[in-house]
Amino acid sequence: MSYPAGLTLPLAVVAVLGVFLLLWLGRRHGLSPGGAGRAAAAFPLMLIGAAAIGLAGWWALSPARPDFVLSEGSVYHGGRHALGETLLLLVLLVAWYRWARRKASSLDIAVGVLGWFALLAVVCAVLLPGGAYLFTWPALIGPAVVAMTLRFTAAESPWRAVAGAVTAVVPAVALVVPVVYLLLPALGPSSTAAPLVLSTLLGDEGLV
């Protein structure tokens, strides 16, 4: 997919407006703006936690393997280290999601995270236009499908949770996973904070 660079910022703004419109209209069909707001407000803690796991992993690994430090973190077969950090991130994600589900539905949480996608789309459209698509398209597709889910399913329907997860996961997987896959070997264990933060966005939507 390609489109003129001049549409990068307008599309990001449309994504933000779409999230707000969804919050306004979704109240009639069981969406809780308060629940979505609480999930969105707590979400930065997850991003900080993901960065902390990446930094702490490197600090713990450096004394045990000083040869990694000499090579500036570039190592062969770094998959084991990435897997260990990913498992720690998954534990953190599950803990956050269980906490968020106490006062919000799965769709509320999905919309809260989609709000962050929309916000990051605008920030990237201004500061890093070439990377804005990573956040813009999930933020455009997600609210549209969530709106349809709210409109055509009952409040007790299990399909709401399924639709909420699939909505955000499918476009995010298609866009974010290749970037994470490229960053991990390129940056090495010393700089896994960045790909872990991107994985957090993807993982939170998947847990929904």
Salt bridges, closest charged atoms under 4 A:
ASP67 OD2 - ARG65 NH2 2.84
